[in-house]
Amino acid sequence: MNELVPILAALVADVEAGRPAALCTIVKTTGSTPREPGAAMLVQSDGTTLGTVGGGPVEIQVQKEAGELLKQNRAVRFNTALDHDATDGMICGGQMQIAVTPVSSAAQLEPFREALAAARRREPAQLSLVVEHESKRLEYRLHLEVPPTLVIAGAGHVGQAVAKLAGLLDFHVVVIDDRADMLTRRRFDTGVEFIVGDVAQSLRDYPLDAGCYVVIVTRGHKSDQQALAAVLRRPAAYIGMMGSRRKVDAILSALTQAGVPPDVLARAHTPIGVSIGAKTVPELAVSILAEVIQVRRKTTPKLVEGPFEILT
């Protein structure tokens, strides 16, 4: 689930219950900062918060400013500096611009409801944030990131561990295996999608796109090779296969002999994962998903556009 979803859900619930709340969104950063544009925090009418814009003193400052703006029902953008301060330990040195958007009536909720519904359908969503700054009215457009899909070929111990960790990282997880007894709710979380069937054929049939990441961890050399061959020419953002160097070399050699061009083979991240000296299954899952995240974040879309001045 996108990290903004619980924040927006709480905002809608609060306002529907007659409790105003303020959405505080980072709209620009310069220098070293703990969070990036698009990160948000909800400040509720009793002063409690949900989400984070960086923690520590900066979060206390944002909470205080938002509390005052909530009382005034004013939407404002303000700047905060993360300078060195011996009393609070804030030494990042960067600056953040925060848009504070109070919502006090149910009449204001429709854009938030629409964005929340789209995000829950795993569809792109956008929110318009209109604030005052230096006597100007500015609009920022906040894009809710669509969670990517992680397709795991293989429901064994490694596939199970990768699925569990990926769920915490906001991936929609799909696990493919030809063994129905391996795809059970006892072994996998509720949100995991199961596909029971021939692994290679299921991969060929699955609607892979640029928002999909494929991890191949089947139970054997032959099935790994078939799975890899099934996806190498598909438009996935990432394709990774687990295996020893000897196994990997053998599979790549066989695929070369089968006519797969070198540039196509080069798409495979194999042996899979970031080299962290992983030994246990959970450590292997961390290694694999570290590489997936590394690839994903090279192409992260811009989550905030603006400011656009509103002329009246």
Rosetta blueprint (number, residue, H / E / L):
1 M L
2 N L
3 E L
4 L H
5 V H
6 P H
7 I H
8 L H
9 A H
10 A H
11 L H
12 V H
13 A H
14 D H
15 V H
16 E H
17 A L
18 G L
19 R L
20 P L
21 A E
22 A E
23 L E
24 C E
25 T E
26 I E
27 V E
28 K E
29 T E
30 T E
31 G L
32 S L
33 T L
34 P L
35 R L
36 E L
37 P L
38 G L
39 A L
40 A E
41 M E
42 L E
43 V E
44 Q E
45 S L
46 D L
47 G L
48 T L
49 T E
50 L E
51 G E
52 T L
53 V L
54 G L
55 G L
56 G H
57 P H
58 V H
59 E H
60 I H
61 Q H
62 V H
63 Q H
64 K H
65 E H
66 A H
67 G H
68 E H
69 L H
70 L H
71 K H
72 Q H
73 N L
74 R L
75 A L
76 V E
77 R E
78 F E
79 N E
80 T E
81 A E
82 L L
83 D L
84 H L
85 D L
86 A L
87 T L
88 D L
89 G L
90 M L
91 I L
92 C L
93 G L
94 G L
95 Q E
96 M E
97 Q E
98 I E
99 A E
100 V E
101 T E
102 P E
103 V E
104 S L
105 S L
106 A H
107 A H
108 Q H
109 L L
110 E H
111 P H
112 F H
113 R H
114 E H
115 A H
116 L H
117 A H
118 A H
119 A H
120 R H
121 R L
122 R L
123 E L
124 P L
125 A E
126 Q E
127 L E
128 S E
129 L E
130 V E
131 V E
132 E E
133 H E
134 E L
135 S L
136 K E
137 R E
138 L E
139 E E
140 Y E
141 R E
142 L E
143 H E
144 L E
145 E L
146 V L
147 P L
148 P L
149 T E
150 L E
151 V E
152 I E
153 A E
154 G L
155 A L
156 G L
157 H H
158 V H
159 G H
160 Q H
161 A H
162 V H
163 A H
164 K H
165 L H
166 A H
167 G H
168 L H
169 L L
170 D L
171 F L
172 H E
173 V E
174 V E
175 V E
176 I E
177 D E
178 D L
179 R L
180 A H
181 D H
182 M H
183 L L
184 T L
185 R L
186 R L
187 R L
188 F L
189 D L
190 T L
191 G L
192 V L
193 E E
194 F E
195 I E
196 V E
197 G L
198 D L
199 V H
200 A H
201 Q H
202 S H
203 L H
204 R H
205 D H
206 Y L
207 P L
208 L L
209 D L
210 A L
211 G L
212 C E
213 Y E
214 V E
215 V E
216 I E
217 V L
218 T L
219 R L
220 G L
221 H H
222 K H
223 S H
224 D H
225 Q H
226 Q H
227 A H
228 L H
229 A H
230 A H
231 V H
232 L L
233 R L
234 R L
235 P L
236 A L
237 A L
238 Y E
239 I E
240 G E
241 M E
242 M L
243 G L
244 S L
245 R H
246 R H
247 K H
248 V H
249 D H
250 A H
251 I H
252 L H
253 S H
254 A H
255 L H
256 T H
257 Q H
258 A L
259 G L
260 V L
261 P L
262 P H
263 D H
264 V H
265 L H
266 A L
267 R L
268 A E
269 H E
270 T L
271 P L
272 I L
273 G L
274 V L
275 S L
276 I L
277 G L
278 A L
279 K L
280 T L
281 V H
282 P H
283 E H
284 L H
285 A H
286 V H
287 S H
288 I H
289 L H
290 A H
291 E H
292 V H
293 I H
294 Q H
295 V H
296 R H
297 R H
298 K H
299 T H
300 T L
301 P L
302 K L
303 L L
304 V E
305 E E
306 G E
307 P E
308 F E
309 E E
310 I E
311 L L
312 T L
